[in-house]
Amino acid sequence: MDIDAFPNTVDFEGPNSASYITVPMIQYTRAINDKWTFQVALAQPSSDVTLPSAVAVPVSPLPDLAFHPRYEADWGHAQLGVVLRDIGYDDGNTQARTFGFGLQEAR
């Protein structure tokens, strides 16, 4: 998420309808030059999937990989966020997993 794109508010949880999540992660940030920075992170695997069956449990065995390049300019900044995930479920008899991803653009 891009904290600089959030409106100023006194609400600790952030403004309504804004994507806001905090998870434990290991993050590395690298300034490429005075305009570009790049961050990459491994985040705690968690599967926030609601399953139709009460006996199936969500699984996410691999950590989430998140990265984003950011460009700073006189007019502000532009940032692209990407997350890659391995998510699935296990109902005791069947285990299914799939690759998931997400993109976020902020200016």
C-alpha positions in Angstrom: 0.0 0.0 0.0 1.1 3.6 -0.6 0.7 5.5 2.6 1.4 8.8 0.8 -1.7 8.3 -1.3 -4.0 8.1 1.8 -6.0 11.2 2.7 -5.1 12.8 6.1 -7.5 11.5 8.8 -7.5 10.9 12.5 -8.9 7.4 12.1 -6.2 4.9 13.2 -7.7 2.2 10.9 -7.4 4.4 7.8 -10.1 5.9 5.6 -13.1 3.8 4.5 -12.7 1.9 1.2 -8.9 2.1 1.3 -6.8 -1.0 1.1 -5.0 -1.3 4.5 -3.4 -4.3 5.8 -0.5 -5.0 8.2 1.3 -8.3 8.3 4.7 -9.4 9.6 7.3 -9.3 6.8 11.0 -9.0 5.9 11.5 -6.1 3.7 14.5 -4.7 1.7 14.5 -1.2 0.2 17.1 0.0 -2.3 17.5 3.5 -3.7 18.6 3.2 -7.3 19.1 7.0 -7.7 17.5 10.2 -6.4 14.3 9.5 -8.4 13.8 5.7 -8.2 13.5 3.3 -5.2 12.6 -0.4 -5.2 11.3 -2.5 -2.3 10.9 -6.2 -2.1 9.3 -8.1 0.8 8.5 -11.6 2.0 5.3 -11.5 4.0 3.7 -14.0 6.4 1.6 -16.5 4.4 -2.0 -16.2 5.2 -5.1 -17.2 3.3 -8.0 -14.9 3.9 -10.3 -17.0 1.8 -13.9 -17.8 3.0 -14.6 -21.4 2.0 -18.1 -22.8 1.4 -17.4 -26.0 3.4 -16.9 -25.9 7.2 -14.4 -28.8 7.0 -12.1 -27.3 4.5 -9.3 -25.1 5.8 -7.4 -22.5 3.8 -3.7 -23.1 3.2 -1.0 -20.8 2.1 2.3 -22.7 2.5 4.7 -20.2 0.8 5.3 -16.6 2.0 3.8 -13.9 -0.1 6.2 -12.0 -2.3 5.5 -8.3 -2.6 7.5 -5.7 -4.5 7.1 -2.2 -5.8 9.1 0.3 -7.8 8.5 4.0 -6.9 9.3 7.1 -8.9 9.7 10.5 -7.2 9.3 13.7 -9.2 8.5 17.4 -8.7 4.8 16.8 -9.3 4.6 13.9 -6.7 5.3 10.2 -7.1 4.1 7.2 -9.0 4.2 3.7 -7.5 3.3 0.2 -8.7 2.7 -2.5 -6.1 2.6 -6.3 -7.0 1.9 -9.2 -4.7 2.3 -12.9 -5.7 0.7 -15.7 -3.6 0.3 -19.4 -3.4 -3.2 -20.1 -1.9 -5.5 -23.0 -1.6 -7.5 -25.3 0.7 -7.4 -28.7 2.3 -10.6 -30.6 3.2 -8.9 -33.8 4.5 -9.4 -35.7 1.3 -8.4 -33.1 -1.3 -5.8 -30.4 -1.4 -5.9 -27.8 -4.1 -3.6 -24.8 -4.6 -3.3 -22.1 -7.1 -1.2 -19.1 -7.9 -2.7 -15.7 -7.2 -1.5 -12.1 -7.8 -2.6 -8.5 -7.3 -1.6 -5.1 -8.7 -1.9 -1.7 -7.3 -1.1 1.7 -8.9 -0.9 4.9 -6.9 0.0 8.5 -7.9 
